[in-house]
Amino acid sequence: MQTVCLQKGDDMRTIGMIVAVLVMQFAYAADAWKLEKKLEVGRAVLGSVYYLPKTSSGIRKNNILYVAYESSSMSAWDWDEGEKIWNVRIENIADGFTYNAGTIFVGHGAMNDSDGGIFAIDAITGEVRWQKETEGKIVSPPTIFEKEEIMYTVFGFPGEPGHHVSPHNFKASYLISGGYDNELSGYTAMTGEKLWTVESNQPFHASPVVAGNMVYTAGCDGMLRQTDAVTGEEKGEIVVGGNISAAPAVFIMENVLKAVTVDVANLSYTRQVLIPSVVLAVAVDTQGNVTAVKAGDNLDIKWQIALPDNPRVSINPTFALPYVIITDDSGTIYALKYEDGSIAWTFEAGSSPASVLALNDELIACGGKKVYALNKMTGERLWSYELGSNASGKPVNVTRNNVIEDETVIELANGEITNLVLSTTDDTKDNTKRFIVSCWDGGVYLFSK
């Protein structure tokens, strides 16, 4: 508690200001992040973990935690009971994985770059649903692209009363991944069938990023690429720096509403589709050169800056409007104004940093054995906590959403199998903010407020 000394003659305004400061301090202390739970899951946790909350519908009765290990394995844990559900051996597992509609997708690859591939693992049982081999290692998580699709049910016969078409919306899931075979490829998430491939003269180290129907990649050749996520058609590329190890940060700046008409059983059905028309993509190379690209029909450089002293950067940038957040490998965090790239503030997080999590008006950052909450606008440290060891990956937002997605499989009329993602409302109405940090020593911390 702060001690305040008042001299004779201090006026009421001074006293009022001091009281206001103390009230603000106590108010923030009451609203500060608190450790809700810690679970020990074994040493050498690799990358970020994934937390899947339980549903009131009973589809998932307990919270589940998914963890990858440097020892070339992956496990699912019952978060509530603290028990391991399953474990899968994956040689040379990649740094991170992706969850979508009941499936875990994880890459792997040998140190000599010559062998790699993708595993699709059933999130409930741990069984391998499919495995796809590649000619080069995959070191970053694959990316999910969900395409809005429509099925049409036809009622009655053409020319007869009551003949009409009823549309049903669903999402078809696709997987996009790049690797050290110098290829970026699109797959069906359900079966792993390869749909398209884009070739480069250098490896794709970082994960692709999707905005609308476009996928953005930054490669080891210093190029930022824009590719149609559905067809694999290349929509442009531009040099943004030297070797790039981090995924670009992408922000949709403008959308356009388009009418799409489909003819079904002699009837026309028209729907409005919101499509991103202008995207801002920010890439940073390993020498600390940051480039913002305005992406639409063409790719145009909006601004470029070099971070002070050209620090090494291999950590993914993050948008936290009005800033894009860059973290260098020594632990310095930079808030750059997204309009022109000028530096608004910096913060020294310390060694072994990870990507920053933007969570409402705060930034959650890790450096050394500490996790911080920062004021997004000023970079002021609001809160910190001492962890048991260095964080293993980016903090993960596990705030419970009011809608949780679950998976159903359907067979289309043409015989193809796809995912149908249904929304089940979670009636717990829990709006508590939560995030998770995993550490190398196997400690997984859940914070809430």
C-alpha positions in Angstrom: 0.0 0.0 0.0 1.3 3.5 -0.8 2.1 5.8 2.1 1.2 9.5 1.7 2.6 12.3 3.9 0.6 15.6 4.0 2.0 18.9 5.3 -0.1 21.5 7.0 -1.7 23.7 4.5 -2.2 21.1 1.8 -5.5 22.0 0.1 -8.4 19.8 -0.6 -7.5 19.5 -4.3 -4.2 17.8 -3.5 -5.9 15.4 -1.1 -8.6 14.7 -3.7 -5.9 13.9 -6.4 -4.1 11.5 -4.0 -7.4 9.7 -3.1 -8.2 9.4 -6.8 -4.8 7.8 -7.5 -5.2 5.3 -4.6 -8.7 4.5 -5.8 -7.4 3.8 -9.3 -4.6 1.5 -7.9 -7.0 -0.5 -5.8 -9.5 -0.7 -8.7 -6.9 -2.2 -11.0 -5.6 -4.5 -8.3 -9.1 -5.9 -8.0 -9.3 -6.3 -11.7 -5.8 -7.7 -12.2 -5.1 -11.1 -13.8 -5.2 -14.0 -11.3 -3.8 -17.5 -11.6 -6.8 -19.8 -11.9 -5.0 -23.1 -12.3 -1.7 -24.7 -13.1 -1.3 -28.1 -14.7 1.9 -30.1 -15.0 2.1 -31.9 -18.3 5.7 -33.0 -18.6 8.9 -31.3 -19.6 10.0 -29.8 -23.0 6.7 -28.4 -24.1 7.1 -27.2 -27.7 5.3 -24.1 -29.0 1.9 -23.0 -27.8 -0.8 -25.3 -26.5 -4.4 -25.5 -27.4 -7.3 -25.4 -25.0 -10.7 -26.7 -26.0 -13.5 -25.8 -23.6 -16.3 -28.1 -22.6 -19.8 -27.6 -24.0 -23.1 -27.4 -22.1 -24.6 -29.7 -24.8 -22.5 -32.5 -23.4 -20.5 -33.0 -26.6 -17.4 -32.3 -24.5 -18.0 -32.9 -20.8 -14.5 -31.7 -19.7 -12.0 -29.1 -20.9 -9.2 -30.6 -23.0 -5.6 -29.4 -23.4 -3.5 -30.4 -26.4 0.3 -30.3 -26.0 3.3 -30.9 -28.4 6.7 -32.0 -27.0 10.2 -31.5 -28.1 10.6 -35.2 -27.6 8.6 -35.9 -30.8 5.2 -36.6 -29.3 1.8 -35.0 -28.8 -0.7 -35.5 -26.0 -4.3 -34.6 -25.0 -5.0 -33.9 -21.3 -8.2 -33.7 -19.4 -7.7 -30.2 -17.9 -10.2 -30.8 -15.1 -8.9 -34.1 -13.9 -5.2 -33.6 -14.7 -5.0 -36.9 -16.5 -3.5 -37.8 -19.9 -6.1 -39.0 -22.4 -3.8 -40.1 -25.3 -0.3 -39.7 -26.6 0.9 -40.0 -30.2 4.6 -40.4 -31.3 5.5 -38.0 -34.2 9.2 -37.9 -35.2 10.7 -34.4 -35.6 7.4 -32.7 -34.7 6.9 -29.1 -35.9 6.9 -26.1 -33.6 3.1 -25.9 -33.1 -0.1 -27.3 -34.5 -3.6 -26.4 -35.6 -7.1 -27.5 -34.4 -10.2 -27.5 -36.6 -13.5 -29.3 -36.2 -12.3 -32.3 -34.2 -8.9 -32.7 -35.8 -5.4 -31.7 -34.9 -3.1 -30.9 -37.8 0.7 -31.0 -37.2 3.7 -30.9 -39.4 7.0 -32.8 -39.0 10.4 -33.0 -40.7 13.9 -34.3 -40.4 16.8 -32.0 -39.7 18.4 -32.6 -43.1 15.3 -31.0 -44.8 14.7 -34.0 -47.0 11.7 -35.6 -45.3 8.5 -34.2 -43.8 4.8 -34.2 -43.9 1.5 -33.6 -42.2 -0.4 -35.7 -39.6 -4.2 -35.3 -39.1 -5.0 -36.7 -35.7 -8.5 -37.3 -34.2 -8.7 -34.9 -31.3 -10.8 -37.2 -29.2 -9.1 -40.6 -29.7 -5.6 -39.7 -30.8 -5.9 -41.9 -33.9 -4.2 -40.7 -37.1 -6.9 -39.9 -39.6 -4.5 -39.4 -42.5 -0.9 -38.7 -43.1 0.7 -36.8 -46.1 4.4 -37.1 -46.9 6.3 -34.1 -48.4 9.8 -33.9 -49.9 10.9 -31.3 -47.3 10.4 -30.7 -43.6 7.5 -28.6 -42.3 8.5 -26.6 -39.3 5.4 -24.4 -38.7 1.7 -25.2 -38.1 -0.5 -25.7 -41.2 -3.3 -23.1 -41.6 -7.0 -23.7 -41.8 -9.1 -22.0 -44.5 -12.9 -22.3 -44.2 -14.9 -21.6 -47.3 -18.5 -20.7 -47.1 -20.5 -23.2 -49.1 -24.2 -23.7 -49.8 -26.3 -26.8 -50.3 -29.6 -26.5 -52.0 -32.7 -28.5 -51.3 -35.2 -28.6 -54.2 -38.9 -28.9 -53.3 -41.5 -29.9 -55.9 -41.2 -30.1 -59.6 -40.4 -27.4 -62.2 -43.6 -25.7 -63.3 -45.7 -27.0 -60.5 -47.1 -25.0 -57.5 -44.7 -24.9 -54.5 -41.6 -25.5 -56.5 -38.8 -23.7 -54.7 -35.2 -24.0 -53.5 -34.1 -23.8 -49.9 -30.4 -23.0 -49.2 -28.4 -24.4 -46.3 -25.1 -22.7 -45.4 -22.0 -24.7 -44.2 -18.3 -24.4 -44.1 -15.9 -26.6 -46.0 -12.5 -26.9 -44.4 -9.2 -26.8 -46.3 -5.6 -27.0 -45.1 -2.7 -24.8 -46.4 0.9 -25.6 -45.6 4.4 -24.7 -46.9 7.7 -26.3 -46.2 11.3 -26.9 -47.1 10.4 -28.6 -50.4 9.9 -25.0 -51.6 6.2 -25.6 -52.1 3.0 -24.1 -50.8 0.1 -26.5 -51.1 -3.7 -26.7 -50.4 -5.4 -29.9 -49.1 -8.8 -31.0 -48.1 -8.9 -31.1 -44.3 -11.0 -34.2 -44.3 -8.9 -36.5 -46.4 -5.6 -34.8 -47.1 -6.1 -34.8 -50.9 -3.8 -32.3 -52.5 -5.7 -29.7 -54.5 -3.0 -27.3 -55.7 0.7 -26.4 -55.3 2.6 -23.1 -55.7 6.4 -23.5 -56.2 9.2 -21.1 -55.0 12.9 -21.1 -55.3 13.3 -21.0 -51.5 11.6 -22.7 -48.5 8.5 -21.6 -46.8 9.5 -21.5 -43.1 6.5 -19.7 -41.5 2.8 -20.6 -41.5 0.5 -19.1 -44.2 -2.1 -16.5 -43.2 -5.6 -16.4 -44.6 -7.8 -13.3 -45.1 -11.0 -13.8 -47.0 -10.3 -16.2 -49.9 -6.6 -15.2 -50.1 -3.6 -16.7 -48.5 -0.5 -14.6 -47.7 2.9 -16.1 -47.3 6.3 -14.7 -46.6 9.2 -17.0 -47.7 12.9 -17.4 -47.1 13.4 -15.7 -50.5 12.1 -12.4 -49.0 8.9 -12.4 -51.1 5.4 -11.7 -49.9 2.9 -13.7 -52.0 -0.9 -13.4 -52.5 -2.5 -16.7 -53.6 -6.1 -17.7 -54.1 -6.8 -20.1 -51.3 -9.4 -22.1 -53.3 -7.6 -22.6 -56.6 -4.0 -21.9 -55.8 -3.9 -19.2 -58.5 -1.0 -16.8 -57.8 -2.4 -13.2 -57.4 0.9 -11.4 -57.1 4.3 -11.3 -55.3 6.5 -8.5 -54.1 10.0 -8.3 -52.5 9.7 -7.1 -48.9 13.2 -7.9 -47.5 15.8 -10.6 -47.0 15.3 -14.0 -45.4 11.9 -14.2 -43.6 11.3 -16.6 -40.8 8.1 -15.1 -39.4 4.5 -15.3 -40.7 3.0 -11.9 -41.9 0.4 -10.1 -39.9 -2.8 -9.5 -41.9 -5.6 -6.9 -41.4 -8.7 -6.5 -43.6 -9.0 -2.8 -44.3 -12.0 -2.7 -46.7 -14.7 -5.1 -47.7 -17.0 -5.1 -50.7 -20.5 -6.6 -50.9 -21.1 -8.7 -54.0 -24.2 -10.5 -55.3 -23.7 -14.1 -56.3 -26.4 -15.9 -58.3 -26.7 -19.6 -58.7 -29.1 -21.5 -61.0 -30.6 -24.6 -59.3 -33.4 -26.7 -60.9 -34.5 -23.9 -63.3 -34.6 -21.4 -60.4 -32.2 -18.6 -59.6 -31.0 -18.0 -56.1 -29.1 -14.8 -55.2 -27.2 -14.1 -52.1 -25.0 -11.2 -50.8 -21.3 -12.1 -50.0 -18.9 -9.8 -48.1 -15.5 -10.1 -49.7 -12.2 -8.4 -48.5 -11.2 -5.9 -51.2 -8.1 -4.3 -49.5 -5.8 -6.0 -47.0 -2.8 -4.7 -45.2 -0.1 -7.3 -44.8 3.0 -6.6 -42.6 6.1 -8.7 -43.0 9.4 -8.5 -41.1 12.7 -10.2 -42.2 15.4 -11.6 -39.9 17.4 -8.3 -40.1 14.6 -6.3 -38.6 13.3 -4.7 -41.8 9.5 -4.2 -41.6 7.4 -3.8 -44.7 3.6 -3.0 -45.0 2.0 -4.0 -48.2 -1.4 -2.9 -49.4 -3.0 -5.9 -51.1 -5.9 -5.7 -53.4 -5.9 -6.3 -57.2 -2.2 -5.4 -56.9 0.5 -5.5 -54.2 1.9 -2.1 -53.4 4.3 -1.1 -50.6 2.7 1.2 -48.1 5.7 1.8 -45.9 9.1 0.3 -44.9 11.2 0.9 -41.9 14.3 -0.7 -40.3 14.1 -1.3 -36.5 16.9 0.4 -34.5 20.2 -1.5 -34.7 18.7 -4.1 -37.1 17.8 -6.8 -34.5 17.2 -10.4 -35.5 13.4 -11.1 -35.8 12.0 -14.6 -36.2 8.8 -14.0 -34.1 5.4 -13.5 -35.8 4.1 -9.9 -35.7 0.6 -9.2 -34.4 -2.0 -6.5 -35.2 -3.4 -4.6 -32.2 -4.9 -1.6 -33.8 -3.9 1.2 -34.1 -0.5 -0.6 -34.0 1.3 -3.6 -35.4 3.4 -5.3 -32.7 6.9 -6.5 -33.5 9.0 -8.6 -31.1 12.7 -9.1 -31.8 14.6 -12.2 -30.7 16.2 -10.4 -27.8 12.8 -9.5 -26.3 12.2 -5.9 -27.3 8.6 -5.2 -28.2 7.9 -2.4 -30.7 4.5 -0.8 -31.3 4.5 0.6 -34.9 1.7 2.8 -36.1 0.0 0.9 -38.8 -0.5 4.0 -41.0 3.2 4.8 -41.4 5.3 2.4 -39.4 6.6 5.0 -36.9 7.5 3.7 -33.5 4.9 4.7 -30.8 6.5 2.9 -27.8 8.8 0.0 -26.9 9.0 -2.4 -24.0 11.8 -4.7 -22.8 10.3 -8.1 -22.1 13.5 -10.0 -21.7 15.1 -13.2 -23.1 13.3 -16.1 -24.8 10.3 -13.9 -26.0 7.2 -15.2 -27.8 4.6 -13.6 -30.1 2.4 -11.1 -28.3 -1.3 -11.8 -27.7 -3.7 -8.9 -28.3 -6.6 -9.3 -25.8 -9.0 -6.3 -25.9 -7.2 -3.2 -24.6 -4.2 -5.2 -23.3 -1.2 -7.0 -24.8 -0.1 -10.3 -23.1 3.7 -10.8 -23.6 6.2 -13.3 -22.4 10.0 -12.8 -21.8 12.3 -14.9 -19.7 10.3 -16.4 -16.8 7.8 -13.6 -16.8 4.4 -13.0 -18.4 3.2 -9.4 -18.7 0.0 -7.5 -19.3 0.7 -4.2 -21.1 -1.4 -1.2 -21.9 -2.0 -1.5 -25.6 -1.9 2.3 -26.2 1.2 3.2 -24.1 3.2 0.0 -23.5 2.9 0.6 -19.7 3.3 -2.6 -17.6 0.0 -3.2 -15.8 0.7 -6.6 -14.3 3.4 -9.4 -14.3 3.8 -12.9 -13.0 6.8 -15.1 -12.4 6.6 -18.4 -14.2 8.5 -21.6 -13.3 10.6 -21.4 -16.5 10.8 -19.7 -19.9 7.5 -19.7 -21.9 7.5 -22.2 -24.7 5.2 -20.2 -27.1 2.7 -17.4 -27.6 0.1 -16.9 -24.9 -3.3 -18.4 -26.0 -6.6 -16.7 -25.6 -9.0 -19.2 -24.1 -11.8 -16.7 -23.2 -15.0 -18.8 -23.6 -17.0 -17.8 -26.6 -20.8 -17.9 -26.7 -20.6 -20.1 -29.7 -18.5 -23.2 -29.9 -18.0 -25.2 -33.1 -18.4 -28.9 -33.4 -18.1 -31.3 -36.3 -20.5 -33.3 -38.4 -19.5 -35.1 -41.6 -21.8 -35.0 -44.6 -21.7 -36.6 -48.1 -22.5 -34.3 -50.9 -24.5 -35.4 -54.0 -21.3 -35.8 -56.0 -19.9 -38.3 -53.5 -17.4 -36.0 -52.0 -16.9 -36.0 -48.2 -16.6 -32.6 -46.4 -16.9 -31.1 -43.0 -20.1 -29.4 -41.9 -19.3 -27.1 -39.0 -22.4 -26.6 -36.8 -22.7 -23.9 -34.1 -23.9 -25.1 -30.7 -24.8 -22.3 -28.3 -23.0 -22.5 -24.9 -25.6 -21.4 -22.4 -23.1 -20.9 -19.5 -22.8 -17.2 -20.4 -19.3 -17.1 -19.0 -17.6 -13.8 -20.1 -14.5 -14.1 -17.9 -11.4 -13.3 -19.9 -8.8 -16.1 -19.8 -5.4 -16.9 -21.4 -2.9 -19.8 -21.1 0.9 -19.7 -21.0 2.9 -22.9 -21.4 6.5 -23.3 -20.2 9.4 -25.5 -21.1 9.4 -27.2 -17.7 5.9 -28.5 -18.4 3.9 -26.0 -16.4 0.7 -24.7 -18.1 -0.8 -21.7 -16.4 -4.4 -20.4 -16.8 -4.9 -16.8 -15.9 -8.3 -15.1 -15.7 -10.1 -11.9 -14.7 
